[in-house]
Amino acid sequence: MGRVVDSYVVRYVGGPLDGRVDSVARPRPEPRPTVKHVHLHGGPKIVHHYDLHYAVEYGCEYRLRVDDEDGVGDERGDDGDGACTGAGEG
């Protein structure tokens, strides 16, 4: 018999990681509530924060944090209660 490998999918919505999907072999016991992405290049360091949300379509996903000062709105609201057990780290 073949071995069944379980993997967990972590999705990112918004910002430079938009559309990224990571597969992890095993979820963290307590998923990280926030993932920080740091972009280093020739100019200044750019930091984006992604917050854990529940999405009916996919389960758990990390969404770009909206900074009220920038006036940038998030296209998607929280679709659930925020309970995301089984989400991996990004």
C-alpha positions in Angstrom: 0.0 0.0 0.0 1.1 3.5 -0.7 1.7 5.9 2.1 -0.7 8.8 2.5 1.1 12.1 3.2 -1.0 14.8 4.9 0.0 18.4 4.1 -1.5 21.6 5.3 -1.9 24.6 3.0 -1.1 28.2 4.1 -2.4 30.9 1.8 -1.5 34.6 1.7 -3.8 37.4 0.5 -2.7 40.9 -0.4 0.7 42.7 -0.6 3.8 41.2 -2.1 2.9 37.6 -1.0 -0.6 37.8 -2.6 -1.4 34.4 -4.2 1.4 32.5 -2.5 0.5 29.1 -1.2 2.8 27.1 1.1 2.4 23.5 2.0 3.7 22.3 5.3 4.0 18.7 6.5 2.7 19.4 10.0 0.7 22.3 11.4 1.9 24.2 14.5 0.0 23.4 17.7 -0.9 27.1 18.0 -0.7 28.9 14.6 1.1 32.2 14.5 -1.4 35.0 14.7 0.8 37.3 12.6 3.5 36.6 10.0 6.0 39.4 9.2 7.5 39.7 5.7 10.6 41.8 5.2 11.6 42.9 1.7 15.2 43.9 1.4 16.5 45.6 -1.8 18.6 48.5 -2.8 16.3 51.0 -1.1 14.8 51.1 2.4 13.6 48.0 4.1 9.9 47.3 3.5 7.9 45.4 6.2 4.4 43.9 5.7 2.4 42.1 8.4 -0.1 39.4 7.6 -2.8 38.4 10.2 -4.4 35.0 10.5 -8.0 34.9 9.4 -10.6 32.1 8.7 -12.0 32.0 5.1 -14.9 29.7 4.3 -13.4 28.8 0.9 -10.0 27.8 2.1 -9.9 27.5 5.8 -7.1 29.6 7.3 -5.2 32.2 5.4 -2.9 35.1 6.2 -4.2 38.5 5.0 -2.2 41.7 4.6 -2.7 44.0 7.6 -4.5 47.2 6.7 -2.8 50.3 7.9 -5.4 53.0 8.6 -2.9 55.8 8.1 -2.4 54.8 4.5 -6.1 54.8 3.8 -5.7 51.4 2.1 -8.7 49.1 2.6 -8.8 45.3 2.7 -11.0 43.9 0.0 -12.0 40.9 2.1 -13.4 40.9 5.6 -13.1 38.2 8.2 -15.4 35.3 7.0 -15.5 33.4 10.3 -14.7 33.3 14.0 -10.9 33.4 13.5 -10.4 29.8 14.8 -7.6 28.5 12.6 -6.2 25.4 14.1 -4.0 23.5 11.8 -2.6 26.5 9.9 1.1 26.2 9.2 3.8 28.8 9.5 4.6 31.1 6.7 
